Amino acid sequence: MRALNLYYVIRNGVNFDLFKLQKRNDEFARSVGIEDKFVASYVGTHGMAHGLNVILDAAEKLKSKPGIVFLMIGDGAEKEKLLEEKSRRQLDNVIMLDQQPKQEMPNIWSISDVSLVLLKKQDLFLTVIPSKIFETMAMKKPMVLGVRGESQALIEEGNAGICIEPENVDELVAAVVKLFEDAEAYNNYAENGYVYVQQHFDRKKLANQFEAVLTNLSD
C-alpha cells in the first residue's frame, strides 16, 4: 500500500494578474497629498491586535525628517482613537484614509515606498502570515515587519525587508530611516522579495500544487 502524508500545507499567495508592477501613480499621490515624499504605508485593519500607536510614535520622532510620511489606510475598532491621537499630536506627517476597494490596492502600493506589516507582541500571532506580505513583494516594495514567528522566518528567508521587534518604536524608526537613506539596501530588499514571491507564492502555482495533492489522494 502506498503511504500518504497525513497532511499537506499550501500557503496563501498573490494574484499576479491583479498585483502587477506599475509606475508610481502621480495623480493618485497628488490626490492623497504625498507627492515627492518617501511613503511608509500601513494598509489593513486598524484593530486592537495591531498596536498601531507605534506608527504615531514613530511619526513623532521623525518630524525632523519632512521627506518621510506615514500613510495609514483601513478601518477598525481603533481607527477613531488613532485619528484623535494624530490630531492631538499635530502629526502632519501621518495621512489616514478610509478602507479602499481591493482593485485600488495596486495604485496604493504604487505610491508606497515601504510596507509596514505590524501586529502586537503576542504568542497568538506566531503562526499568522498577513496576506499583504505577498502583495508587497509582488509590487516590488520592501517591508518593515513587526511580527514574530512564521512571518519573520518567511521574510528572512526571502531577504525581503527589515524585521523588528513588535511595538518597538525605536526599531521602527531606524528601519524606515535605513530604507529612506540607503538606496542599495532598499533596492536589494525589493528585488529579493519580488523574486522570492514569484518562485514560491504565485497563486497559479499554488493552485497547481493543490490540484496535484487532490489528484494524488484520489488515485
Z-matrix of the N, CA and C atoms (Angstrom, degrees):
N
C 1 1.463
C 2 1.529 1 109.18
N 3 1.312 2 115.33 1 134.83
C 4 1.465 3 120.40 2 -179.58
C 5 1.528 4 109.85 3 -74.88
N 6 1.356 5 115.53 4 129.64
C 7 1.465 6 120.15 5 -179.75
C 8 1.522 7 109.90 6 -76.45
N 9 1.320 8 116.06 7 140.16
C 10 1.459 9 122.26 8 177.82
C 11 1.517 10 109.97 9 -114.48
N 12 1.355 11 116.01 10 146.74
C 13 1.453 12 119.31 11 171.55
C 14 1.524 13 109.53 12 -63.64
N 15 1.323 14 116.23 13 145.46
C 16 1.452 15 119.97 14 178.29
C 17 1.523 16 111.39 15 -72.07
N 18 1.312 17 116.81 16 -28.19
C 19 1.453 18 119.51 17 178.46
C 20 1.529 19 109.73 18 -155.32
N 21 1.315 20 115.32 19 158.90
C 22 1.457 21 122.94 20 174.89
C 23 1.522 22 107.78 21 -127.25
N 24 1.311 23 116.35 22 145.52
C 25 1.466 24 121.01 23 177.11
C 26 1.517 25 109.00 24 -119.41
N 27 1.320 26 115.37 25 119.44
C 28 1.459 27 121.25 26 173.24
C 29 1.523 28 106.70 27 -120.76
N 30 1.306 29 116.72 28 114.54
C 31 1.461 30 120.93 29 -175.03
C 32 1.528 31 111.59 30 -77.67
N 33 1.306 32 113.72 31 170.07
C 34 1.462 33 120.35 32 173.71
C 35 1.529 34 108.77 33 -67.66
N 36 1.322 35 116.19 34 171.13
C 37 1.455 36 120.33 35 179.15
C 38 1.513 37 110.03 36 -157.62
N 39 1.317 38 116.39 37 -152.38
C 40 1.459 39 121.04 38 -174.77
C 41 1.519 40 110.36 39 -133.96
N 42 1.312 41 115.07 40 144.97
C 43 1.458 42 122.60 41 175.99
C 44 1.521 43 108.97 42 -87.94
N 45 1.315 44 116.65 43 104.10
C 46 1.466 45 120.58 44 -177.34
C 47 1.531 46 112.14 45 -72.08
N 48 1.311 47 117.95 46 -13.74
C 49 1.463 48 119.86 47 175.06
C 50 1.524 49 110.72 48 -71.72
N 51 1.324 50 117.08 49 -30.24
C 52 1.475 51 121.44 50 177.30
C 53 1.512 52 111.44 51 -91.45
N 54 1.314 53 116.62 52 -47.75
C 55 1.461 54 120.77 53 -175.98
C 56 1.527 55 109.81 54 -93.26
N 57 1.331 56 113.84 55 79.28
C 58 1.459 57 121.69 56 179.75
C 59 1.522 58 109.66 57 -98.96
N 60 1.315 59 115.27 58 146.81
C 61 1.463 60 119.10 59 174.84
C 62 1.515 61 109.76 60 -60.04
N 63 1.313 62 116.13 61 135.26
C 64 1.458 63 119.93 62 178.02
C 65 1.527 64 109.85 63 -150.75
N 66 1.324 65 115.05 64 158.74
C 67 1.459 66 120.09 65 178.34
C 68 1.518 67 109.51 66 -70.11
N 69 1.316 68 115.45 67 160.48
C 70 1.465 69 121.66 68 177.16
C 71 1.525 70 109.56 69 -57.79
N 72 1.297 71 116.20 70 128.71
C 73 1.457 72 121.88 71 178.47
C 74 1.526 73 108.15 72 -82.87
N 75 1.331 74 115.82 73 90.62
C 76 1.464 75 120.81 74 -173.98
C 77 1.521 76 112.34 75 -63.06
N 78 1.330 77 116.59 76 -35.31
C 79 1.461 78 119.41 77 179.09
C 80 1.530 79 110.81 78 -63.87
N 81 1.329 80 115.96 79 -42.38
C 82 1.454 81 120.14 80 178.09
C 83 1.527 82 110.40 81 -66.19
N 84 1.334 83 116.85 82 -39.92
C 85 1.467 84 120.91 83 178.32
C 86 1.524 85 110.91 84 -60.88
N 87 1.332 86 116.66 85 -42.81
C 88 1.467 87 119.95 86 178.68
C 89 1.520 88 111.14 87 -64.19
N 90 1.333 89 116.39 88 -38.50
C 91 1.459 90 119.60 89 -178.95
C 92 1.528 91 111.49 90 -65.77
N 93 1.319 92 115.96 91 -27.53
C 94 1.463 93 121.07 92 179.59
C 95 1.531 94 111.03 93 -88.23
N 96 1.327 95 116.03 94 -21.05
C 97 1.459 96 120.75 95 179.78
C 98 1.505 97 114.16 96 88.33
N 99 1.338 98 116.82 97 31.00
C 100 1.468 99 119.99 98 -178.01
C 101 1.520 100 112.02 99 -128.12
N 102 1.320 101 117.30 100 28.30
C 103 1.458 102 118.51 101 177.79
C 104 1.529 103 109.35 102 -66.97
N 105 1.326 104 114.59 103 146.17
C 106 1.467 105 121.81 104 178.52
C 107 1.529 106 112.82 105 60.04
N 108 1.319 107 117.21 106 31.66
C 109 1.461 108 121.80 107 176.90
C 110 1.519 109 110.38 108 -122.32
N 111 1.321 110 115.55 109 155.52
C 112 1.457 111 122.03 110 169.69
C 113 1.520 112 106.30 111 -89.04
N 114 1.332 113 116.88 112 118.00
C 115 1.462 114 121.72 113 -167.33
C 116 1.531 115 111.14 114 -110.11
N 117 1.326 116 115.49 115 117.63
C 118 1.465 117 121.66 116 172.65
C 119 1.517 118 107.34 117 -100.66
N 120 1.332 119 117.29 118 114.13
C 121 1.463 120 121.72 119 -169.57
C 122 1.521 121 112.66 120 -109.81
N 123 1.324 122 114.26 121 133.91
C 124 1.457 123 120.89 122 166.09
C 125 1.521 124 106.66 123 -109.84
N 126 1.327 125 116.79 124 121.09
C 127 1.460 126 121.90 125 -178.47
C 128 1.521 127 108.04 126 -124.14
N 129 1.330 128 116.55 127 116.95
C 130 1.456 129 118.91 128 179.37
C 131 1.511 130 111.89 129 150.00
N 132 1.315 131 115.16 130 -163.73
C 133 1.459 132 122.11 131 -175.40
C 134 1.530 133 111.10 132 -67.25
N 135 1.322 134 115.60 133 134.96
C 136 1.462 135 122.35 134 174.33
C 137 1.534 136 107.22 135 -100.51
N 138 1.321 137 114.97 136 75.43
C 139 1.452 138 119.53 137 -172.55
C 140 1.513 139 113.62 138 -115.56
N 141 1.320 140 115.39 139 -179.83
C 142 1.461 141 120.81 140 -178.34
C 143 1.524 142 111.72 141 -68.32
N 144 1.331 143 116.92 142 -21.13
C 145 1.461 144 120.73 143 -177.35
C 146 1.524 145 113.48 144 -81.16
N 147 1.330 146 117.76 145 -9.41
C 148 1.461 147 119.67 146 -166.12
C 149 1.531 148 114.82 147 -101.62
N 150 1.297 149 118.05 148 -18.88
C 151 1.462 150 120.12 149 176.41
C 152 1.514 151 113.18 150 60.30
N 153 1.331 152 117.10 151 45.87
C 154 1.458 153 120.28 152 -172.26
C 155 1.523 154 114.41 153 -78.23
N 156 1.326 155 117.07 154 -4.29
C 157 1.465 156 118.28 155 172.07
C 158 1.521 157 111.45 156 -58.89
N 159 1.339 158 116.20 157 -24.60
C 160 1.461 159 119.67 158 179.86
C 161 1.529 160 111.10 159 -62.93
N 162 1.333 161 117.45 160 -28.97
C 163 1.467 162 120.07 161 177.09
C 164 1.521 163 110.41 162 -68.35
N 165 1.332 164 116.17 163 -42.69
C 166 1.463 165 119.51 164 178.11
C 167 1.526 166 110.89 165 -64.85
N 168 1.329 167 116.59 166 -38.78
C 169 1.471 168 120.09 167 177.12
C 170 1.522 169 110.78 168 -62.85
N 171 1.338 170 115.76 169 -42.14
C 172 1.466 171 119.65 170 178.88
C 173 1.523 172 111.00 171 -65.34
N 174 1.321 173 116.66 172 -42.03
C 175 1.466 174 120.55 173 179.31
C 176 1.522 175 110.87 174 -60.65
N 177 1.326 176 115.88 175 -39.35
C 178 1.472 177 119.02 176 178.98
C 179 1.523 178 111.02 177 -63.50
N 180 1.329 179 116.17 178 -40.48
C 181 1.463 180 119.82 179 179.20
C 182 1.532 181 112.00 180 -69.65
N 183 1.334 182 116.83 181 -22.17
C 184 1.469 183 120.25 182 -176.16
C 185 1.537 184 112.94 183 -104.29
N 186 1.304 185 117.12 184 17.92
C 187 1.464 186 120.04 185 176.91
C 188 1.529 187 111.75 186 -58.97
N 189 1.328 188 116.09 187 -27.08
C 190 1.463 189 120.49 188 -178.62
C 191 1.519 190 112.70 189 -78.05
N 192 1.348 191 117.37 190 -4.79
C 193 1.465 192 121.92 191 178.37
C 194 1.528 193 108.04 192 -116.39
N 195 1.328 194 117.55 193 83.50
C 196 1.471 195 120.69 194 -174.76
C 197 1.518 196 114.19 195 -65.68
N 198 1.329 197 117.76 196 -12.06
C 199 1.462 198 119.89 197 178.78
C 200 1.506 199 113.88 198 -76.45
N 201 1.341 200 117.11 199 -11.55
C 202 1.464 201 122.00 200 -177.64
C 203 1.526 202 109.59 201 -108.07
N 204 1.322 203 116.38 202 131.63
C 205 1.462 204 120.99 203 172.24
C 206 1.525 205 109.38 204 -130.38
N 207 1.323 206 114.61 205 155.96
C 208 1.459 207 121.57 206 175.98
C 209 1.525 208 108.49 207 -109.56
N 210 1.324 209 115.68 208 129.84
C 211 1.456 210 122.53 209 178.11
C 212 1.525 211 108.36 210 -111.77
N 213 1.335 212 116.23 211 122.89
C 214 1.460 213 121.40 212 -179.56
C 215 1.520 214 108.18 213 -119.18
N 216 1.329 215 115.72 214 119.78
C 217 1.464 216 121.10 215 -176.23
C 218 1.522 217 109.41 216 -125.55
N 219 1.322 218 115.98 217 126.73
C 220 1.453 219 119.62 218 177.83
C 221 1.506 220 111.59 219 145.67
N 222 1.321 221 115.33 220 -170.49
C 223 1.454 222 122.16 221 -178.52
C 224 1.522 223 108.14 222 -144.19
N 225 1.318 224 116.31 223 169.82
C 226 1.452 225 119.54 224 179.05
C 227 1.506 226 111.80 225 156.11
N 228 1.327 227 115.40 226 -179.43
C 229 1.455 228 121.74 227 -172.58
C 230 1.525 229 113.69 228 -63.20
N 231 1.334 230 117.23 229 -26.20
C 232 1.460 231 121.18 230 -177.06
C 233 1.529 232 113.27 231 -99.45
N 234 1.321 233 117.93 232 1.95
C 235 1.469 234 120.60 233 -173.28
C 236 1.529 235 112.27 234 -59.28
N 237 1.324 236 118.08 235 -48.63
C 238 1.465 237 120.88 236 -177.20
C 239 1.521 238 111.40 237 -63.93
N 240 1.325 239 117.07 238 -40.66
C 241 1.462 240 120.12 239 177.83
C 242 1.523 241 110.93 240 -62.35
N 243 1.324 242 116.37 241 -41.07
C 244 1.460 243 120.27 242 179.45
C 245 1.524 244 110.92 243 -66.07
N 246 1.325 245 117.36 244 -40.70
C 247 1.466 246 120.67 245 177.06
C 248 1.530 247 111.05 246 -61.78
N 249 1.315 248 116.29 247 -43.07
C 250 1.463 249 120.17 248 179.17
C 251 1.527 250 111.20 249 -64.09
N 252 1.335 251 115.93 250 -41.18
C 253 1.460 252 120.03 251 -179.60
C 254 1.525 253 111.19 252 -68.18
N 255 1.312 254 116.80 253 -40.09
C 256 1.473 255 120.79 254 175.84
C 257 1.523 256 110.66 255 -58.54
N 258 1.332 257 116.31 256 -44.66
C 259 1.460 258 121.18 257 179.47
C 260 1.522 259 111.06 258 -66.16
N 261 1.321 260 116.69 259 -43.85
C 262 1.467 261 120.36 260 -179.17
C 263 1.519 262 111.82 261 -60.24
N 264 1.332 263 115.70 262 -39.79
C 265 1.469 264 119.85 263 -178.27
C 266 1.525 265 112.77 264 -85.90
N 267 1.324 266 116.59 265 -5.14
C 268 1.475 267 121.71 266 -178.79
C 269 1.534 268 111.11 267 55.79
N 270 1.335 269 113.88 268 53.45
C 271 1.463 270 119.99 269 -178.08
C 272 1.530 271 109.66 270 -90.63
N 273 1.313 272 115.27 271 85.70
C 274 1.464 273 120.07 272 179.79
C 275 1.516 274 112.48 273 -70.59
N 276 1.327 275 117.10 274 -13.75
C 277 1.468 276 120.91 275 178.93
C 278 1.527 277 112.02 276 -91.18
N 279 1.331 278 117.14 277 15.29
C 280 1.464 279 122.66 278 173.50
C 281 1.520 280 108.43 279 -121.88
N 282 1.333 281 115.78 280 123.52
C 283 1.460 282 122.23 281 176.01
C 284 1.520 283 107.52 282 -110.86
N 285 1.335 284 116.80 283 127.11
C 286 1.466 285 120.50 284 -178.69
C 287 1.518 286 109.63 285 -120.01
N 288 1.341 287 115.45 286 123.56
C 289 1.459 288 122.14 287 -179.95
C 290 1.522 289 110.24 288 -118.47
N 291 1.330 290 115.48 289 158.29
C 292 1.459 291 120.25 290 176.64
C 293 1.523 292 110.49 291 -72.47
N 294 1.312 293 114.96 292 169.75
C 295 1.460 294 120.97 293 177.22
C 296 1.523 295 110.45 294 -57.27
N 297 1.332 296 115.84 295 139.20
C 298 1.461 297 121.97 296 -176.21
C 299 1.534 298 110.72 297 -112.48
N 300 1.335 299 117.02 298 153.74
C 301 1.469 300 119.89 299 176.81
C 302 1.527 301 111.37 300 -62.05
N 303 1.317 302 115.92 301 151.59
C 304 1.466 303 121.05 302 -178.43
C 305 1.520 304 111.56 303 -56.83
N 306 1.321 305 117.38 304 -37.16
C 307 1.468 306 119.92 305 -177.44
C 308 1.530 307 112.54 306 -68.06
N 309 1.336 308 116.96 307 -14.69
C 310 1.463 309 120.20 308 177.99
C 311 1.526 310 112.50 309 -85.39
N 312 1.328 311 116.44 310 -9.58
C 313 1.461 312 118.78 311 -174.18
C 314 1.527 313 113.86 312 -59.63
N 315 1.336 314 120.09 313 -41.95
C 316 1.464 315 118.15 314 177.29
C 317 1.528 316 112.71 315 -57.95
N 318 1.333 317 117.90 316 -39.05
C 319 1.466 318 120.54 317 176.61
C 320 1.527 319 111.33 318 -64.52
N 321 1.323 320 115.88 319 -40.16
C 322 1.463 321 119.78 320 179.20
C 323 1.521 322 110.63 321 -63.84
N 324 1.334 323 116.66 322 -45.33
C 325 1.461 324 118.46 323 179.01
C 326 1.524 325 111.41 324 -67.95
N 327 1.329 326 117.63 325 -27.40
C 328 1.464 327 119.73 326 -179.87
C 329 1.527 328 111.73 327 -66.21
N 330 1.339 329 117.59 328 -30.95
C 331 1.470 330 119.95 329 -179.40
C 332 1.522 331 111.60 330 -95.26
N 333 1.331 332 116.73 331 -0.43
C 334 1.461 333 121.81 332 178.41
C 335 1.521 334 109.48 333 -95.96
N 336 1.316 335 115.74 334 140.80
C 337 1.464 336 120.05 335 175.41
C 338 1.519 337 111.62 336 -97.07
N 339 1.311 338 116.45 337 -32.10
C 340 1.460 339 122.13 338 -177.54
C 341 1.527 340 108.37 339 -138.93
N 342 1.319 341 116.23 340 141.85
C 343 1.457 342 121.72 341 174.46
C 344 1.527 343 109.79 342 -101.35
N 345 1.319 344 115.90 343 130.48
C 346 1.460 345 121.53 344 175.48
C 347 1.528 346 108.27 345 -99.68
N 348 1.320 347 116.50 346 120.71
C 349 1.465 348 122.07 347 178.47
C 350 1.518 349 106.68 348 -117.12
N 351 1.338 350 116.44 349 108.53
C 352 1.455 351 120.76 350 -167.23
C 353 1.522 352 112.04 351 -132.70
N 354 1.322 353 115.23 352 139.64
C 355 1.462 354 123.03 353 170.19
C 356 1.526 355 107.76 354 -143.34
N 357 1.317 356 116.19 355 164.30
C 358 1.450 357 119.65 356 177.71
C 359 1.531 358 110.85 357 -69.43
N 360 1.321 359 114.56 358 161.60
C 361 1.462 360 121.24 359 -178.16
C 362 1.527 361 109.01 360 -82.59
N 363 1.323 362 115.68 361 82.30
C 364 1.467 363 121.43 362 -179.13
C 365 1.525 364 109.55 363 -137.69
N 366 1.335 365 116.07 364 143.67
C 367 1.466 366 121.04 365 179.87
C 368 1.526 367 111.79 366 -60.43
N 369 1.325 368 116.17 367 -25.08
C 370 1.460 369 121.62 368 -179.82
C 371 1.519 370 112.15 369 -55.01
N 372 1.341 371 116.86 370 -29.08
C 373 1.459 372 121.16 371 -172.85
C 374 1.527 373 113.58 372 -98.24
N 375 1.329 374 117.18 373 8.26
C 376 1.462 375 119.72 374 -177.72
C 377 1.526 376 112.45 375 -65.50
N 378 1.327 377 117.51 376 -24.86
C 379 1.466 378 120.81 377 -178.93
C 380 1.530 379 112.46 378 -106.73
N 381 1.318 380 116.86 379 8.08
C 382 1.468 381 121.20 380 -178.58
C 383 1.530 382 110.14 381 -87.29
N 384 1.348 383 116.19 382 135.07
C 385 1.474 384 121.53 383 174.91
C 386 1.530 385 107.53 384 -126.69
N 387 1.325 386 118.59 385 97.34
C 388 1.469 387 121.04 386 -178.85
C 389 1.525 388 111.59 387 -60.35
N 390 1.329 389 116.56 388 136.41
C 391 1.468 390 120.44 389 -176.80
C 392 1.517 391 112.73 390 -64.39
N 393 1.342 392 117.34 391 -23.35
C 394 1.472 393 119.59 392 -179.38
C 395 1.532 394 111.92 393 -64.70
N 396 1.331 395 116.56 394 -19.24
C 397 1.459 396 119.76 395 176.06
C 398 1.527 397 110.26 396 -58.59
N 399 1.319 398 116.32 397 -45.64
C 400 1.460 399 120.89 398 -176.95
C 401 1.539 400 110.86 399 -71.43
N 402 1.329 401 116.41 400 -39.26
C 403 1.471 402 120.34 401 177.88
C 404 1.519 403 110.55 402 -62.98
N 405 1.315 404 116.35 403 -42.17
C 406 1.466 405 121.64 404 179.36
C 407 1.521 406 111.10 405 -58.43
N 408 1.312 407 116.38 406 -49.25
C 409 1.458 408 120.26 407 -178.24
C 410 1.526 409 111.02 408 -65.60
N 411 1.341 410 116.49 409 -37.90
C 412 1.466 411 119.93 410 179.92
C 413 1.519 412 111.84 411 -64.66
N 414 1.342 413 117.31 412 -29.13
C 415 1.460 414 121.61 413 178.72
C 416 1.529 415 111.46 414 -91.11
N 417 1.323 416 116.52 415 8.28
C 418 1.464 417 123.55 416 175.46
C 419 1.527 418 111.99 417 61.48
N 420 1.323 419 114.72 418 45.88
C 421 1.460 420 121.23 419 176.89
C 422 1.522 421 109.01 420 -117.64
N 423 1.321 422 118.65 421 132.11
C 424 1.463 423 119.96 422 174.47
C 425 1.520 424 109.76 423 -72.37
N 426 1.305 425 116.95 424 161.30
C 427 1.458 426 119.01 425 -179.73
C 428 1.511 427 111.87 426 -129.01
N 429 1.320 428 113.60 427 157.30
C 430 1.459 429 121.99 428 166.85
C 431 1.521 430 105.37 429 -108.50
N 432 1.312 431 115.39 430 115.87
C 433 1.460 432 121.13 431 -174.05
C 434 1.516 433 110.65 432 -107.28
N 435 1.324 434 115.59 433 118.61
C 436 1.451 435 121.57 434 174.00
C 437 1.507 436 110.32 435 -110.51
N 438 1.322 437 116.70 436 59.09
C 439 1.468 438 123.03 437 179.79
C 440 1.530 439 107.42 438 -142.34
N 441 1.318 440 117.21 439 128.30
C 442 1.459 441 120.90 440 178.69
C 443 1.535 442 110.67 441 -85.87
N 444 1.321 443 116.20 442 171.53
C 445 1.451 444 121.09 443 171.46
C 446 1.510 445 114.64 444 87.80
N 447 1.335 446 116.95 445 -136.16
C 448 1.461 447 121.64 446 -174.05
C 449 1.529 448 112.21 447 -62.85
N 450 1.310 449 116.78 448 -38.60
C 451 1.466 450 119.39 449 179.48
C 452 1.523 451 110.78 450 -61.45
N 453 1.327 452 116.73 451 -45.65
C 454 1.456 453 120.26 452 179.72
C 455 1.529 454 111.25 453 -62.56
N 456 1.328 455 116.18 454 -42.64
C 457 1.464 456 119.55 455 179.21
C 458 1.524 457 111.22 456 -60.34
N 459 1.320 458 116.46 457 -38.57
C 460 1.464 459 121.33 458 -179.72
C 461 1.530 460 110.95 459 -66.05
N 462 1.326 461 116.85 460 -46.48
C 463 1.466 462 120.64 461 -178.75
C 464 1.523 463 110.80 462 -66.90
N 465 1.305 464 116.61 463 -38.39
C 466 1.461 465 119.54 464 178.57
C 467 1.526 466 110.72 465 -68.07
N 468 1.308 467 117.48 466 -39.32
C 469 1.465 468 120.19 467 177.92
C 470 1.528 469 110.70 468 -63.01
N 471 1.327 470 116.83 469 -41.25
C 472 1.460 471 120.62 470 179.69
C 473 1.512 472 113.84 471 -84.60
N 474 1.351 473 116.94 472 -7.63
C 475 1.469 474 122.14 473 -176.77
C 476 1.532 475 109.95 474 48.65
N 477 1.340 476 114.19 475 51.40
C 478 1.461 477 120.49 476 -170.96
C 479 1.521 478 113.93 477 -105.83
N 480 1.325 479 117.47 478 7.32
C 481 1.454 480 119.08 479 179.77
C 482 1.509 481 111.36 480 170.10
N 483 1.330 482 114.49 481 -166.91
C 484 1.461 483 121.84 482 -176.85
C 485 1.520 484 108.64 483 -109.34
N 486 1.325 485 116.17 484 125.56
C 487 1.456 486 121.49 485 177.36
C 488 1.525 487 109.56 486 -95.24
N 489 1.332 488 115.78 487 133.37
C 490 1.457 489 121.39 488 -179.25
C 491 1.517 490 109.84 489 -125.26
N 492 1.310 491 116.09 490 164.38
C 493 1.456 492 120.70 491 172.86
C 494 1.522 493 108.39 492 -68.34
N 495 1.327 494 117.93 493 129.79
C 496 1.459 495 119.79 494 178.49
C 497 1.529 496 112.30 495 -54.50
N 498 1.332 497 115.72 496 137.41
C 499 1.468 498 124.47 497 177.07
C 500 1.529 499 113.63 498 68.03
N 501 1.324 500 118.06 499 14.77
C 502 1.469 501 121.03 500 -179.92
C 503 1.527 502 108.98 501 -95.63
N 504 1.309 503 116.44 502 104.14
C 505 1.467 504 120.75 503 -173.65
C 506 1.522 505 111.56 504 -66.27
N 507 1.317 506 118.42 505 -38.86
C 508 1.469 507 120.12 506 -178.40
C 509 1.526 508 111.20 507 -65.37
N 510 1.326 509 116.89 508 -38.97
C 511 1.460 510 119.60 509 177.83
C 512 1.524 511 110.81 510 -69.93
N 513 1.325 512 117.54 511 -35.77
C 514 1.466 513 120.20 512 176.55
C 515 1.522 514 110.36 513 -63.84
N 516 1.314 515 116.94 514 -46.24
C 517 1.468 516 120.74 515 178.63
C 518 1.522 517 110.62 516 -59.85
N 519 1.324 518 116.77 517 -46.97
C 520 1.467 519 120.52 518 -178.14
C 521 1.521 520 111.37 519 -62.02
N 522 1.327 521 117.51 520 -39.54
C 523 1.462 522 121.00 521 -179.00
C 524 1.525 523 111.29 522 -67.47
N 525 1.324 524 117.27 523 -44.39
C 526 1.470 525 120.51 524 179.64
C 527 1.522 526 110.44 525 -64.13
N 528 1.320 527 117.15 526 -43.30
C 529 1.460 528 120.73 527 179.18
C 530 1.521 529 110.73 528 -64.53
N 531 1.327 530 117.53 529 -39.70
C 532 1.468 531 121.66 530 177.56
C 533 1.528 532 110.61 531 -57.62
N 534 1.311 533 116.91 532 -47.10
C 535 1.462 534 120.55 533 -178.59
C 536 1.528 535 111.55 534 -71.47
N 537 1.302 536 117.07 535 -29.11
C 538 1.467 537 122.24 536 176.80
C 539 1.529 538 111.56 537 -69.76
N 540 1.316 539 116.45 538 -38.89
C 541 1.464 540 120.87 539 -172.03
C 542 1.524 541 114.17 540 -97.12
N 543 1.316 542 118.20 541 -25.15
C 544 1.468 543 122.02 542 -173.02
C 545 1.528 544 109.71 543 -108.24
N 546 1.324 545 115.89 544 91.51
C 547 1.466 546 121.07 545 -176.20
C 548 1.524 547 111.76 546 -63.50
N 549 1.319 548 117.56 547 -35.83
C 550 1.464 549 120.61 548 -178.83
C 551 1.526 550 110.53 549 -65.62
N 552 1.329 551 116.78 550 -46.60
C 553 1.465 552 120.01 551 178.19
C 554 1.519 553 110.53 552 -63.17
N 555 1.326 554 116.17 553 -42.34
C 556 1.467 555 120.78 554 179.29
C 557 1.527 556 110.48 555 -57.12
N 558 1.321 557 116.77 556 -51.32
C 559 1.465 558 120.96 557 -176.99
C 560 1.524 559 112.02 558 -65.55
N 561 1.327 560 117.05 559 -35.90
C 562 1.462 561 120.16 560 178.71
C 563 1.527 562 111.11 561 -64.77
N 564 1.321 563 116.29 562 -46.85
C 565 1.466 564 119.57 563 178.44
C 566 1.527 565 111.20 564 -61.18
N 567 1.319 566 116.26 565 -42.88
C 568 1.473 567 120.64 566 -178.56
C 569 1.525 568 111.19 567 -62.78
N 570 1.324 569 116.30 568 -46.07
C 571 1.461 570 121.01 569 -178.33
C 572 1.530 571 110.78 570 -68.71
N 573 1.317 572 116.51 571 -43.09
C 574 1.469 573 120.30 572 179.96
C 575 1.524 574 111.31 573 -59.79
N 576 1.320 575 115.53 574 -44.99
C 577 1.459 576 119.46 575 -178.97
C 578 1.515 577 112.25 576 -64.19
N 579 1.313 578 115.76 577 -39.55
C 580 1.462 579 120.72 578 -179.45
C 581 1.527 580 111.15 579 -63.63
N 582 1.304 581 116.49 580 -45.70
C 583 1.461 582 120.82 581 178.73
C 584 1.530 583 110.56 582 -64.72
N 585 1.312 584 115.89 583 -42.24
C 586 1.468 585 121.40 584 -177.36
C 587 1.526 586 111.56 585 -63.90
N 588 1.323 587 117.32 586 -45.42
C 589 1.466 588 119.60 587 -177.88
C 590 1.529 589 110.97 588 -70.07
N 591 1.329 590 117.48 589 -32.92
C 592 1.461 591 120.23 590 175.34
C 593 1.525 592 111.06 591 -63.19
N 594 1.311 593 115.62 592 -40.89
C 595 1.464 594 119.95 593 -176.33
C 596 1.521 595 112.85 594 -72.98
N 597 1.331 596 117.36 595 -36.54
C 598 1.459 597 120.12 596 -167.69
C 599 1.527 598 116.00 597 -117.74
N 600 1.338 599 118.54 598 -18.22
C 601 1.462 600 118.86 599 -169.76
C 602 1.522 601 113.68 600 -134.86
N 603 1.317 602 116.70 601 29.40
C 604 1.459 603 121.74 602 171.04
C 605 1.529 604 107.37 603 -77.15
N 606 1.324 605 117.39 604 122.67
C 607 1.469 606 120.19 605 -174.07
C 608 1.531 607 112.36 606 -62.08
N 609 1.305 608 118.24 607 -28.49
C 610 1.464 609 119.91 608 177.27
C 611 1.525 610 109.90 609 -65.97
N 612 1.319 611 116.32 610 -42.38
C 613 1.462 612 120.18 611 177.32
C 614 1.525 613 111.01 612 -66.19
N 615 1.336 614 116.26 613 -39.29
C 616 1.459 615 120.20 614 179.24
C 617 1.527 616 111.35 615 -66.21
N 618 1.333 617 116.13 616 -37.19
C 619 1.474 618 119.78 617 176.86
C 620 1.525 619 110.64 618 -63.32
N 621 1.336 620 116.53 619 -39.06
C 622 1.467 621 120.12 620 177.30
C 623 1.523 622 110.97 621 -64.61
N 624 1.336 623 115.95 622 -38.31
C 625 1.467 624 119.14 623 177.22
C 626 1.525 625 110.71 624 -63.73
N 627 1.332 626 115.77 625 -42.49
C 628 1.462 627 120.49 626 179.73
C 629 1.523 628 110.67 627 -62.79
N 630 1.327 629 115.58 628 -42.38
C 631 1.461 630 120.18 629 177.78
C 632 1.529 631 110.97 630 -61.00
N 633 1.334 632 116.03 631 -41.74
C 634 1.455 633 119.75 632 -179.71
C 635 1.522 634 111.66 633 -64.50
N 636 1.347 635 115.75 634 -37.62
C 637 1.468 636 119.43 635 177.11
C 638 1.531 637 110.88 636 -62.86
N 639 1.340 638 115.82 637 -46.70
C 640 1.461 639 120.02 638 -179.98
C 641 1.524 640 111.17 639 -62.28
N 642 1.326 641 116.57 640 -40.13
C 643 1.467 642 121.02 641 179.04
C 644 1.525 643 110.31 642 -63.82
N 645 1.316 644 115.19 643 -42.22
C 646 1.463 645 120.81 644 179.65
C 647 1.524 646 111.58 645 -62.78
N 648 1.330 647 115.86 646 -39.24
C 649 1.465 648 119.41 647 -179.50
C 650 1.517 649 113.03 648 -71.84
N 651 1.338 650 115.65 649 -27.31
C 652 1.459 651 119.10 650 -176.92
C 653 1.522 652 112.62 651 -86.07
N 654 1.337 653 116.79 652 -15.06
C 655 1.476 654 119.14 653 -178.30
C 656 1.538 655 110.89 654 -71.24
